């Protein structure tokens, strides 16, 4: 063979075989020029490329827009999945489907994919999907709850219910997730939060969200205010972890525009909306905050300043929720900085609650038995750290369990929720309270009801107890009432008596006062102060001791009252807090001294 002769050598002149010169250490191989190509035929590679598969995966109905779509799936050049929703009125047109697929980077062409696209159009959908209009109780019924990421409960029928459809290019303003375990949340978050009335309030607010629509209550809010680094955000996060917010970065802030806040509110429908740090609103904070409070409370995407506390119909609201805000300043203080006064309706919709209670340095104010005040305060920052770590690991799952528990109550849910609210309001023992006070009390009653339901269904277990939960929420409510302009008729009556007595009493200048005078007036710089003998001041209010307590607390909150020490509290039971100076030359006894005039 020719190849064998080449390997053996060639015959030169004279017939003598001529050996081919070999390179030492090299095996003999056939030489191939770099410019030449080996040609061979492979049946597999010579086949025509197959067009990519296109599948009609679902018929989709969007409740928000009342429109239908056909959902098609294909792959990109890199094999990544591509999904498009084509409106039903266009989904039978091959060119429309092709255009949508190509717009989203699907590897399809007019010539190579026409047949497979047409086949997908002609095929029956694999599934039928209905996207809910928004999160929350589906269509107002308490048997299925739509969360932003999934659905809790079951909807019978051919259609599969899913969360709201995400529009192309739409960015989520707030991102929820589920992680960890219920037991982990109880141990890492709830176990520490129970030692703070403020953290208890925030957790209760999360559980109260699904109850508002059941009770027919309007949305409402709480402004948790106080110095930095005392635990305001930690308390918010404890509540946020219930609904699926894992850390402070996941919580929305006041950077959001009014339109953006509306979108966030809809996403949090029938739940809780924590909003962090009102200082981001800037100098004209109250001018922005007040319309936001009305808008969030009325549950509509248009801000409306209704005169009535019940200006909106909850059944027609765009959302129903409890919003929990935080700030270094109360809404009351922000209004005062702007030279404005909060209206009673606005205060009832969003109550200021101080983050610190009494002399405590953090939100932790419920000291365990057997633990000294010093040790309790030392452990406060450790507890805050543990709560934050617990929220990062365990969030969202507890809300699913809570919702399933609410559904199990069936028709008994509303009367049982109302009974818990009535119990809370009754235990407050409000006297002659006006509509605004009662409205705020019922709101906090809904928070208490949420905690009670969580305890009933063992989402919250011991050491959580109904009595301690009710007392914690009551503390927050009463502290909120004290610092706000919201008052019951008791204070109005007390202020009227004080003004009348001041007009009738003989109050000369300090230098001319005699032993027969009940008090005197004196100037300190540019401010005028009134000093009244403590015994006489108490006598002005007779047997109505609640009037005396109310007016003293009001004077103290206005920072008009002089006290023996800044930590003293004028509670009406003893006058050790009162001052002995300025003293009238004619008599020596404790006086109630306060600045005039007093804003009302």
TIBA-316279 format. One record per atom (N, C-alpha, C): x, y, z. Coordinates in steps of 0.05 Angstrom, whole numbers, plus 5000, padded with zeros to 4 digits. Layout:
N
XYZ ...
% end
This chain:
600
501749765000 500050005000 501750255000 500550464989 502150714986 503050815013 501150795033 501950895060 504150735072 504050465066 506150285077 508850345064 508950405038 511450475025 512550725036 510850915042 511851165053 513151125080 511850935096 513050885122 515650725120 515750545100 518250385097 520450525084 519850725068 521950875053 521350865024 523050995007 522651014978 525050894963 524750824937 526950714921 528250934906 530850974911 532351174896 533451074870 535251224858 536551144833 538050884837 537750704820 539150444822 537550244838 535250314847 533450124861 534150084890 536150234900 536950204928 534950354946 533850214965 531950354982 533150594997 531650794998 532651045011 531051085037 532351085060 530951125085 530251415090 527851445101 526951715108 528351805133 529352045133 530852145156 528852195179 529352085203 527552115226 528752305246 526952465259 527752635281 528052475306 530252495319 530652335344 528552395365 527452195378 525552235400 522752305391 522252305365 519552385355 518252135342 515752105348 514251895334 513551975307 513051785289 512451845262 509451905260 508752145250 505952225247 505552335219 503152335211 502452455185 502352755187 503552885168 503653185168 501153295155 500153505168 497753645157 498353945157 497954065134 498354355132 496454505149 497354725162 495554875180 493254995164 493555045138 491455175123 489354975113 490054715115 488154515106 486254445128 483854375121 481754295140 481054005135 480953865157 479953585154 476953585149 476153465128 473353465121 472153195128 470053195143 468652945149 465653005151 464152805150 461252835150 460152715175 458652875190 457452785215 454452835213 452952625215 450052645211 448852825232 449952815257 448752965279 449153265275 451553345268 452153625266 451053745240 450553575221 449653685196 446653735195 445253655217 442353715217 441854005219 439554095210 438654365213 438054425242 438854665252 438354745280 435354755285 434554645309 431754635316 430954905327 428555005320 427655255332 427155225362 427555435377 427155415406 424255365413 423855225436 421055165444 419755415456 417255445449 415555655460 413055525472 412455575497 410255445510 408255655521 405755595519 403755755532 403355625560 404355755580 404355635607 401755695622 400455915617 398155985634 396356185620 393856175628 391956395623 391756555649 392456815648 392756975672 390557185672 389357225696 387357435700 388457615722 388557875717 389458075736 387158225748 386558175774 384258305787 384558605789 387058695791 387558985794 386559145770 386959035746 386259175721 383859045707 382958825718 380758675705 381358605676 383858525671 384658445644 385858165645 385858035621 386957765619 389357755601 391057565605 393557535590 393957235584 395457185563 396556915558 399556935564 400456755581 403256755589 404856555573 406956655559 408656485543 411456475555 412756245551 415456215560 417256115538 419756215537 421756125518 424456155532 426656135516 429256175528 430856375512 432756495525 434556685511 436756525497 438556675484 440856545471 442656405491 442656495515 444356375536 442856165552 440456095543 438955885557 437455985581 437256245586 435756345609 432856365602 431056305622 428256315617 427156595612 425356615593 424156875587 421056835589 419757005604 416856985608 415557255600 413457235585 412057485577 409057435580 407657645587 404657645588 403657805565 402157685547 401157815523 398157855527 397158105526 394258145529 392557955511 390357865522 388757655508 387857755480 387358015478 386458105452 388658105430 391158055439 393358045420 394757765420 393957595439 395457345442 394957145421 393057185402 392657005380 394057095355 395357315357 396857415334 399857345337 400857175318 403557075320 405557295322 405157515306 407157735306 407157875333 404857905345 404858035372 406357875392 405857615392 407257435412 410257435406 410957425380 413857425373 415157685382 413757915378 414858175385 415258195415 413458095431 413758105460 416057925469 416357695457 418557515464 421257635457 421357745433 423957865425 424658115442 422558255450 423058495467 424358415493 423758175503 424858085528 427157885524 428457905501 430957765495 430557465491 428257375482 427957095475 429357035449 430456795446 431856715421 429856615401 428356785390 426356715370 426656895345 425956785322 426156935297 423556905281 423157085262 420657065246 420556815230 422856745217 422856515200 423056255215 424756245235 425255985248 423355915270 421756115280 420056055304 417156085298 416356155274 413556215269 411755975275 412655735267 411055495271 410655425300 412955445315 412755365344 411055575359 411255825352 409756025365 406755985359 406155925334 403355875327 402255635342 403955425344 403155185359 402555255388 404155425400 403755505428 401155665431 400655835411 398155995411 395755805410 395855605394 393555425390 393255235414 395355185430 395154995452 393555105475 392354925490 390955005515 392955085536 392455285553 394355355574 394655135594 397055105605 397654895625 396354955651 395955215658 394855295684 393055535680 391355585700 389755825701 390455965727 391356215724 392356365747 390756625750 390056685775 388756945781 390557095800 391557325791 393157505809 391357685824 391557675851 389957855868 390558145862 388558305868 388858595863 390958715881 391058625906 392958725925 393158535948 395258565965 395558385988 393258436008 392958256027 390958286048 388758066045 386658106061 384357926059 383257936030 383057696017 382257695989 379257755987 378657975973 375958065968 374358095994 375758176015 374458246040 373558006056 374157766047 373357516061 375557426079 374857306102 376857216122 377556926119 377656826095 378356546091 380956506074 381956726063 384456706048 385856976049 388456976053 389957216057 392257226037 392457436022 394457466001 396757626014 399157506015 401557646023 403057725998 404957916000 406358005976 407957785962 408657575977 410357365966 408857105961 406557055975 405156805973 402356845984 400756625983 398056635992 397656446015 396256536036 395756366059 392756286058 392256036059 389455936056 389155806029 386755716023 386355565998 383855685984 384055705958 381755795942 380955565924 378455465928 377455245912 376855325884 377255145865 376655205837 379055135819 378655185794 380755125774 382955335776 382255585781 384355795782 386055775806 388655835803 390555855824 390956145832 390456215857 390756495866 393656555873 394656775863 397356855868 397457145877 399757235888 400057515896 399757705872 399557965877 399158155855 401358125834 400458165809 402258135787 404158375786 406758315782 408758515781 408958625752 408458875749 408558995722 411459025712 411858995687 414659025676 415859285684 418259285695 419659525702 418859635729 416859515742 415959615768 417859535790 418759725806 420559675828 418959645854 419659445870 418359415896 419459615916 417559755929 418259955948 418959845976 417959595981 418559466006 418559166000 420559026011 420958746004 420558576029 418658386027 418058206049 419357936043 419857776064 420857506060 420157346084 420257086081 419856896103 422456746108 423156716134 425556576141 425456476170 426956266175 427156166202 424755996210 424255996237 422055836248 420455996268 418055896274 416356026294 417756006321 418755766328 420055726353 422455906356 423955946334 426256126335 425456406340 423256496328 422256766332 421356806361 419956616372 419156636400 421556666418 423656506413 425956506431 427756746427 428156826402 430157026397 429057316396 426457336391 425257606389 423257656411 421057496412 418957536431 419857516460 421757336465 422657286493 423957546504 425357696488 426657936497 424758176495 423058186475 421358416471 419258446494 418558236507 416458256528 417258426551 419958486554 420858666576 420658956568 419559016546 419159296537 416259336529 414959526542 412159596535 412059696506 414159836497 414159956470 414559736449 416259546454 416659326435 414159146435 412859116458 410258976460 408159116442 408159376444 406259536428 406759486398 409259486389 409859446361 409059166351 409658966367 408858686360 405858666359 404458786378 401558786377 400458936353 401859146344 400959296320 400959116296 403058946294 403258756271 400958556272 400258456295 398058266298 395358396295 395258666300 392658806297 391958866269 393858876251 393358956223 391058796210 391058536211 388958386198 386158416212 386158526236 383558546251 382058796244 383359006234 382059266229 379659236210 380059096188 377859066169 375658886180 376458696197 374458516210 372758686229 373958866244 372559026263 371159266250 371859336225 370859566212 372159826222 374659806231 376060036241 377660166219 378060426222 379760576204 382760526210 384460556190 387260536195 388160746215 390260686231 391260876250 394260826254 395461016268 398361006271 399361076299 401861026303 403261096328 405961226320 406561446333 409161576330 410761516355 412761346352 414561286374 416961486373 417061656393 419061866391 420861866416 423361966412 425261976435 428062016424 429962026442 432762076435 433861856417 436061896403 437261686387 438461466405 438661226394 440060996406 438660896431 436060936434 434660836457 432960586450 432860516424 431460266417 428960306401 428460546390 425960596374 425860406350 428060406334 428060236310 427959936318 429159866340 429059586349 426259506355 424659676368 421859616374 420359596348 420759776329 419459756303 420159496289 422659426290 423559186276 422358936289 421958936315 420658706328 417958656316 416458876312 413858856299 414058786269 416058906256 416458856228 417158576222 418658446240 419358166236 416957976235 414758056248 412357896247 411357876219 411358096204 410158096177 412258036155 414858006163 416757916143 418958116136 419458316153 421658506149 424058416167 426258346154 428358216169 430358406183 430658646173 432558836185 431659116180 433159296192 432359586190 432459686162 434359576145 434559656118 432059586102 430559386111 428159296097 425759486102 425959646124 423759816131 423860066114 421560166104 421560416088 422060646107 422960866095 423461116110 421761336098 422061576110 420561806100 421761926075 423761796063 424761886038 422761846015 420961656019 418961595998 417161835993 416461875968 414562085960 411862005969 409962185967 407162125974 406061905957 406761905931 405861685913 407161425921 409761435927 411261205935 410161095961 409361265980 408261176005 405561036001 403961135982 401461005975 401960725965 403960685948 404560415938 405460235961 407060345979 407960186002 405560106019 403760296024 401460246040 399760016028 399360026002 397759815989 399159545993 401859535990 403259285994 402959186023 402559366042 402359286070 399459256079 397559246060 394759236067 394059016086 392359076106 391558886126 393858786142 395958956145 398258876161 399359116175 401959126178 403359346192 405259476173 405459746175 407359896160 409160056178 411659966183 413560126199 414960326181 415160576190 416560786175 418660906193 421060906184 423360976201 424261266197 424561406219 425961666221 424661896206 422862036220 421462266209 423362506204 425762506215 427662726211 428262756181 427962546166 428562566137 426662746122 424462826135 422563016123 423663296121 425663366137 426963626135 425663836153 426164086147 425264306164 422164326165 420864296142 417964316141 416764046145 417763896166 416863626170 413863606175 412863776192 409963756199 408163806175 408963996158 407364056134 407163816116 409163636116 409063396100 407763166115 408263166141 407362936158 404362936162 403263176167 400363186173 398663076150 399063156125 397463036103 397962736101 400462646107 401062366105 399462206126 399162316150 397562186171 394662156162 393562376152 390762356142 390462156120 392462166101 392261986078 392461696086 394461626103 394861356111 392461256128 391361436145 389161356162 386561306147 386061466126 383661436111 383761206091 386261106086 386560866069 385960916040 386561156030 386061216002 388561345991 388861315964 391261425952 390961725945 388861845957 388562135955 388362245983 389862445990 389762556017 387162716019 385662656040 383162796044 382962876074 382563126079 382363216107 379463216115 378462986122 375762966131 375363076159 373263206164 372763316191 372063096211 370662886202 369962676219 372262476223 372362356247 374362156251 373761906235 371261886226 370461646211 369661736182 371361906171 370762026145 370761826122 372161606125 372361416103 370961156109 369961036089 368660776091 370860556088 371260406110 373460206109 373060006087 370659946080 370159746059 371059836032 371160106029 371960216003 374760316003 376260276025 378960386027 380860226010 382960366001 385060235986 386760056003 386960126029 388459956047 387459986075 388059796092 387359806120 389859706135 390959866152 393459786165 393959946190 395959856205 397060006228 399860096220 400360366220 402960466213 404360556238 406960486240 408560546264 410960706255 410960966263 413061146255 414961196278 417361286272 419261356293 420561626286 421361766308 422562036304 423862116331 425662296329 426862406354 424862606367 423062716351 421062906361 418262806357 416462876375 413762796372 412462956350 410162866340 408663016320 407863286332 407163276357 406363516372 408563726371 411063636376 413363816376 413963916348 413663746328 414163836300 412064046292 409664006301 407564206295 408264476309 409164466334 409864706349 412164856335 414064706325 416364826311 415464976286 413264886274 412265016251 410265236257 409765286283 407865476292 404965386287 404565126287 401865016282 400864846305 398364786305 397164626326 395764386313 396264156325 394963906315 391963916321 390363826303 387463796307 386863536321 384663536337 383963296352 383663046335 382463086311 382162856293 384762736284 386762906279 389362806271 390762656294 390462766318 391762646341 390562366346 387962346344 386662086348 387461886327 388061976303 388961796282 391861696286 393561866298 396361796302 397261916329 397461736349 398161826376 401161826380 402162046392 404962046400 405361866425 407361696424 408061526447 411061556452 411861656476 414661686482 416061416483 418461406471 419961156472 420961086500 421461286516 422461246543 420261286563 420161116583 418161146604 419561186631 418761396645 420061456671 422961526667 424661406685 427461456685 429061256669 427761076654 429160876639 430660996616 433060876610 434760986590 434260866562 432660646561 432060516536 429060446536 428260316514 425460226512 424760016532 426659886545 426159676564 425359796591 422859746598 421759876622 420259686641 420159426633 418659236649 420759046662 421659106686 423858966698 422958696710 424458486704 423758226716 424158226746 422758066761 423058046790 425857936796 426958036817 429557936826 431958056812 431458236793 433658366778 433758656786 436058756794 436359026803 436059216779 435459466785 435159666764 437759696748 440059686763 442659726750 443159496730 442659246739 443159016722 441259016698 438759106703 436759116681 437659306660 438559546668 439359746649 441859656634 443659516647 446059416634 445459216612 443459056617 442658846598 440958946575 440059206576 438259306556 439459306528 441859396525 443159406498 443759126488 444258936506 444658656498 442058546487 439858616500 437158526490 436558636463 437258896459 436759016433 438358866411 440758806417 442458656398 441258386392 440358246412 439157976408 436657996392 434958196396 432558226380 433158266351 435158436345 435858486317 436958236304 438558086318 439657836307 437357636303 435457626322 433257446319 431457516296 431057776291 429457856268 430757786241 433357806240 434857736216 434457436209 434357276230 434156986225 431356876224 429457016237 426756906239 424757136234 423357116211 421557336203 419457226184 417057326186 414957256167 413457006173 414856796181 413456536185 411356546207 411856716227 409956736249 407356856240 407457036220 404957156210 403256956195 404456776180 402956566167 401356396187 402756316209 401356156230 399156316243 399556576248 397556746260 395156776241 395556806216 393356836197 391656586195 393056356194 391556096194 389856066219 390956166242 389456156267 387056326266 387256576255 384956746252 382756626234 383556496212 381656366194 380156146208 381456016227 380155786241 377855876259 377856136266 375656236283 373056266267 373156286241 370856306224 369056546232 366456496236 364556706242 364956816270 366456676287 366956776314 369156986316 370557036294 372857216294 372057496302 370057606289 369257886295 368257926323 366357766333 365457816360 367557776381 369357586376 371557536396 373457776395 374157876372 375858106370 374658346384 372058396379 370758616392 370658596422 370358346432 370358296461 373058376473 375158316459 377858386469 378158686470 377258826449 377459116448 375759236471 373359136475 371659246496 372859196524 374158966527 375558916553 377659116558 379259176538 381459366541 380459646548 378459736533 377360006538 376060026566 374659816574 373259806600 375359826622 377559686620 379559686641 381059956643 380960116622 382260386623 380760566642 378160516647 376460676664 376560966657 376061026632 375961306623 373461436633 373661676643 371361826653 370762066636 368362086627 367562316611 369362366587 370362156576 372262196553 370662276528 371862446512 370462536488 370962326466 369862386442 369962196420 372862136411 374562336412 377362296403 378862106421 378462136447 379761966466 378861676463 376161646462 375061376458 375961246432 376261406411 377161306386 380061196388 381761356401 384561266405 384661016423 382861006444 382860776462 382060526447 380160546429 379360306413 381560216395 383060406384 385360336367 387360166383 387960256407 389860106423 388659846433 385959846435 384559596441 384959386419 385059476394 385459296372 388259176374 390259326383 392959226387 392959016409 391559066430 391258866452 389958616441 387858646425 386458416414 388258246397 390058376381 391958226365 393758056383 394758166405 396458016423 394857786436 392357826443 390757616455 390257386436 389657446411 389357236391 391957076388 394257216387 396757086384 397356896407 396456976431 396756806455 394756576454 392356626445 390356416443 391256186425 392456256403 393356046383 396255956387 397356036411 400055946419 402256046401 401756256385 403956386371 405656526391 404456656410 405856766433 405356576457 407456476469 407156286491 408356416516 407856286539 408956386564 412056416561 413156626573 411956796595 410157026586 409257036561 407257226553 404657156566 403357366579 400857316592 398957546585 396257486585 394357696578 394457936596 394757906622 394758136640 397058316635 399458196633 401858366628 401758496601 400658366581 400358486555 398458726556 396158696570 394258916572 395459146587 396959096608 398159316623 400259466607 401759316591 403859436574 402559626553 400459536540 399059706520 397759936533 396659896557 395360116572 397460326580 399860246587 401960436594 402560606570 402860486547 403360636522 401160836516 398660746519 396360916514 396361156533 396661106558 396561326578 398861526574 401261416569 403561596564 403061766539 401761636518 401161786494 399162006499 397161956515 395162156522 396462386537 398362326554 399562536571 401162736554 402562636533 404362816518 402962946495 400562866488 399262976465 397263196474 396163326454 394063526459 391363386462 391263136459 388762986461 388062956490 385763056498 384863046525 381962976527 381162876550 378362836554 377063086566 374563086571 373163326581 373963386609 375263206623 376163256650 378163486650 380063486632 382063696631 380763966623 378863956604 377564206596 376164336620 374864176636 373564276660 375564386680 377864246683 379964326702 381164596693 381664626667 382864876658 380965106661 378365056657 376465266661 376365366690 376465176709 376465246737 378965406744 381265326733 383765466739 383665756729 382765796705 382566066694 380666236711 378466126719 376466276734 377666356762 378966166775 380166226801 382366436800 383966426778 386166616775 384966896772 382766916758 381467186754 380267286780 379267106797 377867196821 379767246844 382067106844 383867116868 385367376869 386067456894 387667686898 390667606895 391867686873 394567606867 396267866861 397167996883 398768246880 401568176871 403268376868 406068336863 407368216888 409568076884 410867936907 411568136929 412468376921 413468566941 411268676959 408768666950 406568786965 404668576976 405268316973 403468106982 403368097012 400968027023 400568007052 399967727060 399667677086 399067417096 396267327088 394567517081 391767437073 391567367043 393567417028 393467356999 393967056995 392566946975 392966656969 395366616951 396466826940 398766806923 399767076914 401567066894 402667316884 403767276856 404467496843 405667486817 408467586818 410267486801 413067576801 414167546773 416067706766 417367696740 420067556743 420667386724 423367266721 424267306693 425967506690 426767586663 424367706648 423667596626 421267696611 418767526616 418967326633 416767146639 415367226665 412767216666 411267256690 410466996702 410866956728 410066716742 407966776763 406266576768 404266596789 404966396810 404966476836 405466296858 402866276875 401866036879 399366006895 399965806917 399065866941 399465686964 398365406956 399965196962 399064926954 396364856966 395964916991 393364847004 391064986990 391465246982 389365396969 388865286941 390965226927 390765126899 389064866899 389664686919 388164436920 385164496927 384664686943 381964756951 380264856927 381664976907 380165076884 378664856869 379564606871 378364386856 376564216873 376264286899 374364146916 374863846918 372663696916 372763406919 373463266892 373563416871 374163296844 377163276841 378363066853 381263036853 382262986825 380662856808 381562796781 382063056765 380663266772 381063526759 383763646768 384463616794 386963716804 389263576790 389163306789 391263146776 391563226747 389363256733 389363326705 390763586699 390063796715 391164056710 394164076717 394963936738 397763926745 399463786723 398363566713 399763426692 399963596667 397863746661 397863916638 399864146641 400064266664 401964486669 404864376666 405264126676 407864006675 408663956646 406763856630 407363786602 407864046586 406664266594 407164526580 409764646589 411164516607 413764616618 413364886631 410964926642 410265176655 410465156685 410764906695 410664856724 413464836735 413964986757 416464966772 416364736791 418564576792 418564336809 421164336825 421164186847 423564166863 425864026849 425163866829 427263726813 426063646787 427663626766 426563556739 425263286738 426163106756 425062826755 422462806770 421663006785 419262996801 416762996783 414662856793 412162846778 409862936796 408363146787 406163236804 403663056801 403462856818 401262666815 398862726832 399062936849 396763006865 396662866892 398362666896 398362526922 400862606938 400762836950 403162946964 404363166947 405663356961 406663596947 409663636951 411063406954 413963426957 415363526932 413963516909 415063606884 414963916882 413164046898 412764336896 415264486907 415464736899 417864896907 417165066931 419265156945 418965346968 419765626960 420865656936 421565926926 420465956898 419766196889 420066446904 418166466928 419166586949 417666586974 416666876980 414166886989 413067146996 414067227024 414867477028 415967557054 413967527077 411367527070 409267517091 408667227100 409267027084 408666747092 410666557080 411066327093 412966127085 411565857083 411165767059 410065497055 410465417026 409965167019 410365076992 408265206974 409165266949 407465396930 407365226904 405165256890 404965166863 405565406845 407865396831 408765626815 408765546786 407465716769 407365656741 407465906725 408365876700 408766106682 406066186670 405766446665 403466566652 404366726628 402866746606 400366586601 401066306593 399066126594 399365846587 397865796561 399165676541 397765616517 395765396522 393465416510 391365206514 390965046489 
% end
